[in-house]
Amino acid sequence: MIKISTIAMLAVVSGVAFAGPKEAAKEKRLQERRDTQMVDAAKKRIAYSLTDPDSAKFREVFVAPNQVAVCGDVNAKNSFGGYTGFRKFIYSSSKQGIDGDGSYFVEARWKDRCINGVIHSDDKP
């Protein structure tokens, strides 16, 4: 009995809150919803930047570990009507780029933001 009350008192004093399974499930659903919204916004914006936005096909799209970027592959038709092949893209609320388009995208940024999850001063949530 003494052990249980000591543990309970330590938890209260230290401010440790034990989240139950319902709270954890709720937080997981909220995070999934935020991720879905970020992915949808990224697809829309990346498609808009292409020559033929309606032809955009996406694969392997994910929210980066730093939660400020969406990364993936996109394929779309060029001005001749042919698909260009899948290319990597990065999208954040302030910048986006596709591999080979001469914009924000470069391989180092892909690795830093999409794989390692590094947050830089120019990243905005």
Buried (B, 14 or more C-beta within 10 A) or exposed (E): EEEEEEEEEEEEEEEEEEEEEEEEEEEEEEEEEEBEEBBEEBBEBBBEBBEEEEBBEBEEBEBBBBBBBBBBBBBBBEEEEEEBEBBBBBBBBEBBBBBEEEBBBEEEBBEBBBEEEBBEEEBEE
